[in-house]
Amino acid sequence: MAGHRLAAPETLGISTLAPGHRPPEIPSGRPMSIRVLLLDQSEHTFHLTDQSSGRVLFEMVCSHLKLIESDYFGLEFQSQLSK
């Protein structure tokens, strides 16, 4: 199954996490944990709320990786539910 891209860049040529930029505030809501598998096959869990957007998660991942040029990256959702 093909994945779905989350938080694709809204504008090209602008780094999402330029020096001094911090991820947006996490909106209020029920807490939830999102497990992200990184390209080096390591996993990291991010804590958000059910009202958080994919953009918030993407910026949290970029911040965790200290990634400045985030225009070339994205997240992909893959469901592991059997049909």
C-alpha positions in Angstrom: 0.0 0.0 0.0 1.4 3.4 -0.9 1.9 5.8 2.0 0.3 9.1 2.5 2.5 12.2 2.9 1.9 14.3 5.9 2.9 17.9 6.4 4.2 18.6 2.9 6.0 22.0 2.7 3.5 24.8 2.2 6.2 26.9 0.4 9.4 25.9 -1.3 12.8 27.4 -0.5 12.0 28.3 3.2 13.5 26.1 5.9 10.9 25.0 8.3 13.2 25.1 11.3 15.5 28.0 10.6 17.8 28.8 13.5 15.8 30.1 16.5 12.5 28.7 15.1 10.6 26.4 17.5 7.8 24.0 16.7 4.3 25.3 17.2 2.6 25.0 20.5 0.7 21.7 21.0 -3.0 22.4 21.1 -5.1 21.2 24.1 -6.9 17.9 23.8 -6.5 14.3 24.8 -2.8 13.2 25.0 -1.6 10.6 22.5 1.7 9.1 21.5 2.9 8.8 18.0 5.7 6.3 17.1 7.9 7.4 14.2 10.3 5.1 12.4 13.3 7.1 11.2 15.4 6.5 8.1 18.1 4.8 10.2 15.5 2.4 11.4 15.5 3.8 14.9 12.1 4.6 16.5 11.2 7.7 18.5 7.9 8.4 20.3 6.4 11.9 20.2 3.7 13.1 22.6 1.0 15.2 21.1 -2.8 15.7 21.5 -5.6 14.4 19.3 -6.0 18.1 18.1 -2.5 18.3 16.8 -1.9 18.6 13.1 0.5 16.6 11.0 2.5 19.8 10.7 3.1 19.9 14.4 4.4 16.3 14.4 6.6 17.0 11.3 8.2 20.0 13.0 8.7 18.0 16.2 10.5 15.3 14.2 12.7 18.0 12.5 13.5 19.6 15.8 14.4 16.2 17.3 16.8 15.5 14.4 18.2 19.1 14.5 17.2 19.3 10.8 17.3 22.8 9.4 16.7 22.1 5.6 13.4 20.3 6.1 12.0 21.2 2.7 13.4 17.9 1.2 11.8 15.6 3.8 8.3 14.6 4.9 6.4 12.0 6.9 4.6 9.0 5.5 1.7 7.3 7.3 1.5 3.5 6.9 -1.4 1.6 8.4 -0.5 -1.8 9.8 -4.1 -3.0 10.1 -4.9 -6.2 8.3 -7.7 -6.1 5.8 
